[in-house]
């Protein structure tokens, strides 16, 4: 039982690293897409713009974060 708990604690950082790597790959993919990509949260606030969406809206990603999508 203690061995299982220790094994889970040791494995957690590796899972976090794997998630980070997958997220980075997804981010690079979205950044390289030629079409505009905008992601929003449940309240329709912008959480991500790729470079094509920045060009289309005229906003940088930093300027767009948390803005309502309806303002695009």
N, C-alpha and C positions, 0 to 999 in steps of 0.2 A: 504494500500500500504506500509506504513512504517512497519506495523506489519509483512508483508510477507518478507521484506528485513531483519528484525531482526531475523525472524525464519530461514532464509537461512544462516545467519552468525552463528547462534548458532548451526545449524546442520552440518556445514562444518567440524569442528574438529572430530565429530563422524564418518563422512564418511572417513576421513583420517585414523582414528584408524581402521576402518573396513578393509580398503585397506591394511594397515600395517599387520594386523592379517592374512589376506588371503595370503599375500606375504610370511609371515613367515611360514605358513603351507605348501605352495608350496615349499619353500626352504628346509624345513625339509624333505619333501617327496623326492625331487630330491637328497638330500644328502644320503638318505637311500637306494636308488635304487642300485642294484648290478651291473647293466650295466653302462658303461661310458656314461655320458651326457655332451655335450658341447653345449653352446649357443653362438650365434654370432650376431653382429649387421648387418646392411645393407651393410657395407663394408667388411663383412666376418672377422671382428676382434673379438677375443674371449671376451665374457662378463661374462662367467661362466663355471667352471669345477666342477663336483661333485668329491668326493673322488676316485671313480673308474676311472674316466678320469685322475685324477692327477697321479694315479699309472700307467696307460697306457702310458701317455705322459712323465712322469718323471718330470713334472712341478708342482709347487704349483699353487693354483688359483691366488695368487698375482703375480707370475712370468708370468703366461699366459695372464693376462688381457691386452687387446688391441693388442696382437700379432695377426698377420694374421693366419687364420685357416690353410692355406697351409703350415705353418711352423711346424704343428703337425706331 
